[in-house]
Amino acid sequence: MAYDEDLANRLRELLAQQDAITEKKMFGGLAFLLHGHMSVSASRNGGLLVRIDPADTDAALALAHVTLMNMGGRVMEGWINVAPEGLTTMRELGAWVERSVSYVTTLPPK
């Protein structure tokens, strides 16, 4: 399954004001990188892959429509999936994008 082009366009709109955003096809989805660090991605499985502060993983997992990212049986704190049902409004999507950008901006540029 290819990534959701509508979701990708919504992400572009939300990230338009950010400096140093690049797009890259990764893992069958479309990732948005900030200063070379992946922030969010329109997932090939539907929904959104989000990079957050690893210390916030448990709190994020307590929210509806959120699961830990699983890639080939490997899971990592700080990487979560948000199902399409949790992204129906720009407000819902924007909250995840903001959360990810806030964390990724703390990382040193690549």
DSSP file (Angstrom, degrees, kcal/mol; ACC not computed):
  #  RESIDUE AA STRUCTURE BP1 BP2  ACC     N-H-->O    O-->H-N    N-H-->O    O-->H-N    TCO  KAPPA ALPHA  PHI   PSI    X-CA   Y-CA   Z-CA
    1    1 A M              0   0    0      0, 0.0    45,-0.1     0, 0.0     2,-0.1   0.000 360.0 360.0 360.0 132.9    0.0    0.0    0.0
    2    2 A A        -     0   0    0      1,-0.1    27,-0.1    43,-0.1    41,-0.1  -0.413 360.0 -87.4 -81.1 162.2    1.3    3.4   -0.9
    3    3 A Y        -     0   0    0     25,-0.5     2,-0.7     1,-0.1    41,-0.2  -0.242  49.2 -93.2 -67.1 160.5    1.2    6.3    1.5
    4    4 A D     >  -     0   0    0     39,-0.5     4,-2.2    43,-0.2     5,-0.1  -0.663  31.5-161.3 -78.9 110.2   -1.9    8.6    1.7
    5    5 A E  H  > S+     0   0    0     -2,-0.7     4,-2.3     1,-0.2    -1,-0.2   0.839  90.7  55.9 -64.9 -33.5   -1.3   11.5   -0.7
    6    6 A D  H  > S+     0   0    0      2,-0.2     4,-2.2     1,-0.2    -1,-0.2   0.926 108.2  48.1 -63.3 -43.9   -3.9   13.6    1.1
    7    7 A L  H  > S+     0   0    0      1,-0.2     4,-2.5     2,-0.2    -2,-0.2   0.917 109.9  53.0 -61.6 -42.7   -2.1   13.1    4.4
    8    8 A A  H  X S+     0   0    0     -4,-2.2     4,-2.4     1,-0.2    -1,-0.2   0.904 109.4  48.7 -59.9 -41.3    1.1   14.1    2.7
    9    9 A N  H  X S+     0   0    0     -4,-2.3     4,-2.1     2,-0.2    -1,-0.2   0.887 109.8  51.3 -66.9 -38.2   -0.4   17.3    1.4
   10   10 A R  H  X S+     0   0    0     -4,-2.2     4,-2.1     2,-0.2    -2,-0.2   0.892 110.4  50.0 -63.8 -39.2   -1.9   18.1    4.9
   11   11 A L  H  X S+     0   0    0     -4,-2.5     4,-2.2     2,-0.2    -2,-0.2   0.911 107.9  53.2 -64.9 -42.5    1.6   17.6    6.3
   12   12 A R  H  X S+     0   0    0     -4,-2.4     4,-0.7     1,-0.2    -2,-0.2   0.918 109.0  49.9 -57.7 -43.2    3.1   19.9    3.7
   13   13 A E  H >< S+     0   0    0     -4,-2.1     3,-0.6     1,-0.2     4,-0.3   0.917 112.7  45.9 -62.1 -44.0    0.6   22.6    4.7
   14   14 A L  H 3< S+     0   0    0     -4,-2.1     3,-0.3     1,-0.2    -1,-0.2   0.808 118.1  42.6 -69.8 -29.6    1.4   22.2    8.4
   15   15 A L  H >< S+     0   0    0     -4,-2.2     3,-1.8     1,-0.2    -1,-0.2   0.408  82.0 103.3 -97.5   1.8    5.2   22.2    7.8
   16   16 A A  T << S+     0   0    0     -4,-0.7    -1,-0.2    -3,-0.6    -2,-0.1   0.791  81.3  49.8 -57.5 -31.5    5.3   25.0    5.2
   17   17 A Q  T 3  S+     0   0    0     -3,-0.3     2,-0.3    -4,-0.3    -1,-0.3   0.525  89.5 101.2 -88.0  -5.3    6.6   27.6    7.7
   18   18 A Q    X   -     0   0    0     -3,-1.8     3,-0.5     1,-0.0     2,-0.2  -0.593  69.0-131.5 -81.4 138.4    9.4   25.4    9.0
   19   19 A D  T 3  S+     0   0    0     -2,-0.3    16,-0.1     1,-0.2    -2,-0.1  -0.558  84.3  20.9 -80.8 152.8   12.9   26.0    7.8
   20   20 A A  T 3  S+     0   0    0      1,-0.2    15,-2.2    -2,-0.2     2,-0.5   0.789  79.6 152.9  63.9  33.0   15.1   23.1    6.6
   21   21 A I  E <   +A   34   0A   0     -3,-0.5     2,-0.3    13,-0.2    -1,-0.2  -0.818  16.5 177.6 -92.2 131.7   12.2   20.7    5.9
   22   22 A T  E     -A   33   0A   0     11,-2.3    11,-3.2    -2,-0.5     2,-0.4  -0.945  21.4-135.0-128.2 154.8   12.9   18.1    3.2
   23   23 A E  E     +A   32   0A   0     -2,-0.3     2,-0.3     9,-0.2     9,-0.2  -0.866  24.9 173.9-108.3 143.3   10.8   15.2    1.9
   24   24 A K  E     -A   31   0A   0      7,-2.4     7,-3.0    -2,-0.4     2,-0.6  -0.966  33.5-123.4-150.9 130.8   12.2   11.8    1.3
   25   25 A K  E     +A   30   0A   0     -2,-0.3     2,-0.3     5,-0.2     5,-0.2  -0.643  46.4 163.3 -73.8 121.5   10.6    8.5    0.4
   26   26 A M  E >   -A   29   0A   0      3,-1.7     3,-2.9    -2,-0.6    -2,-0.1  -1.000  55.7  -3.2-143.1 139.4   11.5    6.1    3.1
   27   27 A F  T 3  S-     0   0    0     -2,-0.3    17,-0.4     1,-0.3     3,-0.1   0.772 127.2 -57.8  54.9  30.2   10.1    2.7    4.2
   28   28 A G  T 3  S+     0   0    0      1,-0.3   -25,-0.5    15,-0.1    -1,-0.3   0.443 124.5  86.5  80.8  -0.2    7.4    2.9    1.6
   29   29 A G  E <  S-A   26   0A   0     -3,-2.9    -3,-1.7   -27,-0.1     2,-0.6  -0.500  85.4-100.6-116.6-172.2    6.1    6.2    3.0
   30   30 A L  E     -AB  25  42A   0     12,-1.9    12,-2.4    -5,-0.2     2,-0.3  -0.943  38.4-161.2-117.9 110.5    6.9    9.8    2.6
   31   31 A A  E     -AB  24  41A   0     -7,-3.0    -7,-2.4    -2,-0.6     2,-0.5  -0.621  10.6-147.8 -93.7 148.1    9.0   11.2    5.4
   32   32 A F  E     -AB  23  40A   0      8,-3.1     7,-2.7    -2,-0.3     8,-1.1  -0.974  19.1-161.9-115.0 118.8    9.5   14.9    6.4
   33   33 A L  E     -AB  22  38A   0    -11,-3.2   -11,-2.3    -2,-0.5     2,-0.5  -0.818   9.9-156.7-106.9 140.4   12.9   15.6    7.7
   34   34 A L  E >  S-AB  21  37A   0      3,-3.0     3,-1.9    -2,-0.4   -13,-0.2  -0.969  84.2 -18.4-116.0 116.7   13.9   18.7    9.8
   35   35 A H  T 3  S-     0   0    0    -15,-2.2    75,-2.0    -2,-0.5    -1,-0.2   0.852 131.4 -51.8  52.2  36.6   17.6   19.5    9.6
   36   36 A G  T 3  S+     0   0    0    -16,-0.4     2,-0.5     1,-0.2    -1,-0.3   0.356 116.0 113.5  87.0  -5.7   18.1   15.9    8.4
   37   37 A H  E <  S-B   34   0A   0     -3,-1.9    -3,-3.0    70,-0.1    -1,-0.2  -0.857  72.2-116.4-101.5 131.2   16.2   14.2   11.2
   38   38 A M  E     +B   33   0A   0     -2,-0.5    -5,-0.2    -5,-0.3     3,-0.1  -0.454  39.1 167.9 -64.9 132.1   13.0   12.4   10.4
   39   39 A S  E     -     0   0A   0     -7,-2.7    12,-2.5     1,-0.5     2,-0.3   0.786  60.6  -7.3-108.8 -61.0   10.1   14.1   12.2
   40   40 A V  E     -BC  32  50A   0     -8,-1.1    -8,-3.1    10,-0.2    -1,-0.5  -0.931  58.9-163.8-137.1 160.6    6.8   12.7   10.7
   41   41 A S  E     -BC  31  49A   0      8,-1.9     8,-2.7    -2,-0.3     2,-0.9  -0.984  27.9-126.0-148.8 135.2    6.0   10.4    7.8
   42   42 A A  E     -BC  30  48A   0    -12,-2.4   -12,-1.9    -2,-0.3     6,-0.2  -0.741  49.3-133.2 -74.2 109.5    2.9    9.5    5.9
   43   43 A S    >   -     0   0    0      4,-2.0     3,-1.3    -2,-0.9   -39,-0.5  -0.299  11.3-132.8 -74.9 148.7    3.1    5.8    6.5
   44   44 A R  T 3  S+     0   0    0    -17,-0.4    -1,-0.1     1,-0.3     3,-0.1   0.706 110.5  56.2 -67.9 -19.5    2.7    3.1    3.8
   45   45 A N  T 3  S-     0   0    0      1,-0.3    -1,-0.3     2,-0.0     3,-0.1   0.325 124.7 -96.7 -92.7   7.0    0.4    1.3    6.2
   46   46 A G  S <  S+     0   0    0     -3,-1.3    -1,-0.3     1,-0.3    -2,-0.1   0.062  86.8  51.1  88.9 153.4   -1.8    4.3    6.5
   47   47 A G  S    S-     0   0    0     36,-0.1    -4,-2.0    -4,-0.1     2,-0.4  -0.348  90.4 -55.2  81.2-164.3   -1.7    6.9    9.3
   48   48 A L  E     -CD  42  82A   0     34,-2.5    34,-2.7    -6,-0.2     2,-0.5  -0.945  28.0-148.1-125.8 133.4    1.3    8.8   10.6
   49   49 A L  E     -CD  41  81A   0     -8,-2.7    -8,-1.9    -2,-0.4     2,-0.4  -0.897  28.8-169.2 -95.3 127.8    4.7    7.8   11.9
   50   50 A V  E     -CD  40  80A   0     30,-3.1    30,-2.5    -2,-0.5     2,-0.6  -0.967  19.5-147.4-127.6 133.6    5.7   10.3   14.5
   51   51 A R  E     + D   0  79A   0    -12,-2.5    53,-0.3    -2,-0.4     2,-0.3  -0.887  32.1 164.6 -97.4 123.4    9.1   10.9   16.2
   52   52 A I        -     0   0    0     26,-2.7    48,-0.1    -2,-0.6     5,-0.1  -0.791  49.7 -67.7-129.2 172.3    8.6   12.2   19.8
   53   53 A D    >   -     0   0    0     -2,-0.3     3,-2.5    46,-0.2    25,-0.2  -0.470  44.5-134.2 -59.4 123.9   10.8   12.5   22.9
   54   54 A P  G >  S+     0   0    0      0, 0.0     3,-1.4     0, 0.0     4,-0.3   0.808 104.9  63.2 -53.8 -30.3   11.5    8.9   24.0
   55   55 A A  G 3  S+     0   0    0      1,-0.3     4,-0.2     2,-0.1     3,-0.2   0.695 101.3  52.8 -67.0 -17.8   10.6   10.0   27.6
   56   56 A D  G <> S+     0   0    0     -3,-2.5     4,-2.2     1,-0.2    -1,-0.3   0.345  78.5 101.4 -97.8   4.6    7.1   10.7   26.4
   57   57 A T  H <> S+     0   0    0     -3,-1.4     4,-2.5    -4,-0.2     5,-0.2   0.930  80.2  48.0 -58.6 -51.0    6.4    7.3   24.8
   58   58 A D  H  > S+     0   0    0     -4,-0.3     4,-0.9     1,-0.2    -1,-0.2   0.901 112.3  49.5 -60.3 -41.5    4.3    5.8   27.5
   59   59 A A  H >4 S+     0   0    0     -4,-0.2     3,-0.5     1,-0.2     4,-0.3   0.900 111.7  48.9 -64.3 -40.4    2.1    8.9   27.8
   60   60 A A  H >< S+     0   0    0     -4,-2.2     3,-1.7     1,-0.2    -2,-0.2   0.893 106.2  56.8 -65.6 -39.2    1.6    8.9   24.0
   61   61 A L  H 3< S+     0   0    0     -4,-2.5    -1,-0.2     1,-0.3     5,-0.2   0.705  96.6  64.6 -66.8 -18.8    0.7    5.2   24.0
   62   62 A A  T << S+     0   0    0     -4,-0.9    -1,-0.3    -3,-0.5    -2,-0.2   0.602  88.2  91.4 -77.8 -10.9   -2.1    5.9   26.5
   63   63 A L  S X  S-     0   0    0     -3,-1.7     3,-1.2    -4,-0.3    -3,-0.0  -0.496  90.2 -91.8 -85.6 154.6   -3.9    8.0   23.9
   64   64 A A  T 3  S+     0   0    0      1,-0.2    -1,-0.1    -2,-0.2     3,-0.1  -0.327 105.8  13.7 -63.7 143.9   -6.4    6.7   21.4
   65   65 A H  T 3  S+     0   0    0      1,-0.2    18,-2.8    17,-0.1     2,-0.4   0.598  96.8 123.7  70.7  15.4   -5.3    5.4   18.0
   66   66 A V  E <   +E   82   0A   0     -3,-1.2     2,-0.3    16,-0.2    16,-0.2  -0.910  30.0 167.1-114.0 133.5   -1.6    5.4   19.0
   67   67 A T  E     -E   81   0A   0     14,-2.3    14,-3.2    -2,-0.4     2,-0.3  -0.934  41.6 -95.8-135.2 160.4    0.7    2.3   18.9
   68   68 A L  E     -E   80   0A   0     -2,-0.3    12,-0.3    12,-0.2     9,-0.1  -0.578  49.0-104.4 -74.1 136.3    4.5    1.8   19.1
   69   69 A M  E     -     0   0A   0     10,-2.3     7,-0.6     7,-0.3     2,-0.5  -0.395  36.8-166.6 -61.5 135.9    6.2    1.7   15.8
   70   70 A N  E     +E   75   0A   0      5,-0.2     2,-0.6    -2,-0.1     5,-0.2  -0.967   9.6 177.0-129.2 113.7    7.1   -1.9   14.8
   71   71 A M  E >  S-E   74   0A   0      3,-2.7     3,-1.2    -2,-0.5    -2,-0.0  -0.921  76.1 -25.4-122.0 106.7    9.5   -2.3   12.0
   72   72 A G  T 3  S-     0   0    0     -2,-0.6    -1,-0.1     1,-0.3     3,-0.1   0.852 125.8 -50.5  62.4  35.3   10.5   -5.9   11.3
   73   73 A G  T 3  S+     0   0    0      1,-0.3     2,-0.5     0, 0.0    -1,-0.3   0.448 115.1 117.2  83.6  -0.2    9.8   -6.9   14.8
   74   74 A R  E <   - E   0  71A   0     -3,-1.2    -3,-2.7     2,-0.0     2,-0.4  -0.879  42.4-172.3-105.1 129.9   11.9   -4.1   16.2
   75   75 A V  E     - E   0  70A   0     -2,-0.5     2,-0.4    -5,-0.2    -5,-0.2  -0.910   1.8-168.0-119.2 149.3   10.3   -1.4   18.4
   76   76 A M  E >   -     0   0A   0     -7,-0.6     3,-1.5    -2,-0.4    -7,-0.3  -0.996  25.0-118.3-139.2 131.8   11.9    1.8   19.6
   77   77 A E  E 3  S+     0   0A   0     -2,-0.4   -22,-0.1     1,-0.2     3,-0.1  -0.391 101.2  38.8 -63.0 144.2   10.7    4.3   22.2
   78   78 A G  E 3  S+     0   0A   0    -24,-0.3   -26,-2.7   -25,-0.2     2,-0.5   0.375  97.3  91.7  93.9  -4.5   10.2    7.7   20.7
   79   79 A W  E <   +D   51   0A   0     -3,-1.5   -10,-2.3   -28,-0.2    -3,-0.3  -0.975  53.2 165.5-125.6 116.3    8.7    6.3   17.5
   80   80 A I  E     -DE  50  68A   0    -30,-2.5   -30,-3.1    -2,-0.5     2,-0.4  -0.879  29.7-134.5-130.3 160.3    4.9    5.9   17.3
   81   81 A N  E     -DE  49  67A   0    -14,-3.2   -14,-2.3    -2,-0.3     2,-0.5  -0.927  11.1-158.9-110.7 139.5    2.2    5.3   14.8
   82   82 A V  E     -DE  48  66A   0    -34,-2.7   -34,-2.5    -2,-0.4   -16,-0.2  -0.984  22.5-129.2-116.7 121.0   -1.1    7.2   14.8
   83   83 A A    >   -     0   0    0    -18,-2.8     3,-2.3    -2,-0.5     4,-0.1  -0.249  25.5-107.1 -65.7 154.5   -3.9    5.5   13.0
   84   84 A P  G >  S+     0   0    0      0, 0.0     3,-2.0     0, 0.0    -1,-0.1   0.813 117.8  66.8 -52.6 -32.1   -5.9    7.4   10.4
   85   85 A E  G 3  S+     0   0    0      1,-0.3     3,-0.5     2,-0.1    -2,-0.0   0.735  98.7  52.4 -63.0 -21.8   -8.8    7.6   12.8
   86   86 A G  G <  S+     0   0    0     -3,-2.3    -1,-0.3   -21,-0.2     3,-0.1   0.294 106.8  54.2 -94.5   8.8   -6.7    9.8   15.0
   87   87 A L    <   +     0   0    0     -3,-2.0    -1,-0.2    -4,-0.1    -2,-0.1   0.013  64.2 120.1-130.5  27.1   -5.9   12.3   12.2
   88   88 A T  S    S+     0   0    0     -3,-0.5     2,-0.3     4,-0.1    -1,-0.1   0.764  72.4  46.1 -72.5 -24.6   -9.3   13.2   10.8
   89   89 A T  S  > S-     0   0    0      1,-0.1     4,-2.3    -3,-0.1     5,-0.2  -0.797  81.7-122.0-115.4 160.0   -8.9   17.0   11.6
   90   90 A M  H  > S+     0   0    0     -2,-0.3     4,-3.1     1,-0.2     5,-0.2   0.829 114.5  58.7 -65.1 -30.4   -6.1   19.4   11.0
   91   91 A R  H  > S+     0   0    0      2,-0.2     4,-1.9     1,-0.2    -1,-0.2   0.930 107.5  44.7 -64.6 -44.9   -6.2   20.1   14.7
   92   92 A E  H  > S+     0   0    0      2,-0.2     4,-1.4     1,-0.2    -2,-0.2   0.949 118.3  43.1 -64.0 -48.5   -5.5   16.4   15.5
   93   93 A L  H  X S+     0   0    0     -4,-2.3     4,-2.4     1,-0.2     3,-0.3   0.921 112.0  54.7 -62.9 -43.9   -2.8   16.1   12.9
   94   94 A G  H  X S+     0   0    0     -4,-3.1     4,-2.9     1,-0.2     5,-0.2   0.848 102.3  57.1 -60.5 -35.5   -1.3   19.5   13.8
   95   95 A A  H  X S+     0   0    0     -4,-1.9     4,-2.1     2,-0.2    -1,-0.2   0.907 109.8  44.9 -63.6 -40.5   -0.9   18.5   17.4
   96   96 A W  H  X S+     0   0    0     -4,-1.4     4,-2.4    -3,-0.3    -2,-0.2   0.905 113.6  49.5 -69.5 -40.8    1.2   15.5   16.4
   97   97 A V  H  X S+     0   0    0     -4,-2.4     4,-3.0     2,-0.2     5,-0.2   0.939 112.3  48.1 -62.9 -46.2    3.3   17.5   14.0
   98   98 A E  H  X S+     0   0    0     -4,-2.9     4,-2.5     1,-0.2    -1,-0.2   0.909 111.0  51.1 -60.4 -42.8    3.9   20.2   16.6
   99   99 A R  H  X S+     0   0    0     -4,-2.1     4,-1.4    -5,-0.2    -1,-0.2   0.915 113.8  44.4 -62.2 -42.9    4.9   17.6   19.2
  100  100 A S  H  X S+     0   0    0     -4,-2.4     4,-3.1     2,-0.2     5,-0.3   0.941 113.0  49.2 -68.7 -47.2    7.4   16.0   16.8
  101  101 A V  H  X S+     0   0    0     -4,-3.0     4,-2.3     1,-0.2    -2,-0.2   0.898 107.5  56.6 -59.9 -40.4    8.9   19.3   15.5
  102  102 A S  H  < S+     0   0    0     -4,-2.5     4,-0.2    -5,-0.2    -1,-0.2   0.894 114.0  39.5 -58.9 -39.7    9.3   20.5   19.1
  103  103 A Y  H >< S+     0   0    0     -4,-1.4     3,-2.0   -52,-0.2     4,-0.4   0.946 113.6  52.0 -74.5 -48.5   11.4   17.4   19.9
  104  104 A V  H >< S+     0   0    0     -4,-3.1     3,-1.6     1,-0.3    -2,-0.2   0.815  99.9  63.9 -62.8 -30.2   13.3   17.2   16.6
  105  105 A T  T 3< S+     0   0    0     -4,-2.3    -1,-0.3     1,-0.3    -2,-0.2   0.684  95.2  61.5 -67.6 -14.4   14.4   20.8   17.0
  106  106 A T  T <  S+     0   0    0     -3,-2.0    -1,-0.3    -4,-0.2    -2,-0.2   0.603  88.3  90.1 -83.4 -10.8   16.3   19.8   20.1
  107  107 A L  S <  S-     0   0    0     -3,-1.6   -70,-0.1    -4,-0.4     3,-0.1  -0.584  89.1-104.5 -86.0 147.2   18.5   17.4   18.1
  108  108 A P        -     0   0    0      0, 0.0    -1,-0.1     0, 0.0    -2,-0.1  -0.426  45.0 -97.6 -68.1 144.2   21.8   18.6   16.6
  109  109 A P              0   0    0      0, 0.0   -73,-0.2     0, 0.0   -74,-0.1  -0.265 360.0 360.0 -59.1 147.1   21.7   19.2   12.8
  110  110 A K              0   0    0    -75,-2.0   -74,-0.1    -3,-0.1   -75,-0.1   0.450 360.0 360.0 -84.9 360.0   23.0   16.3   10.7
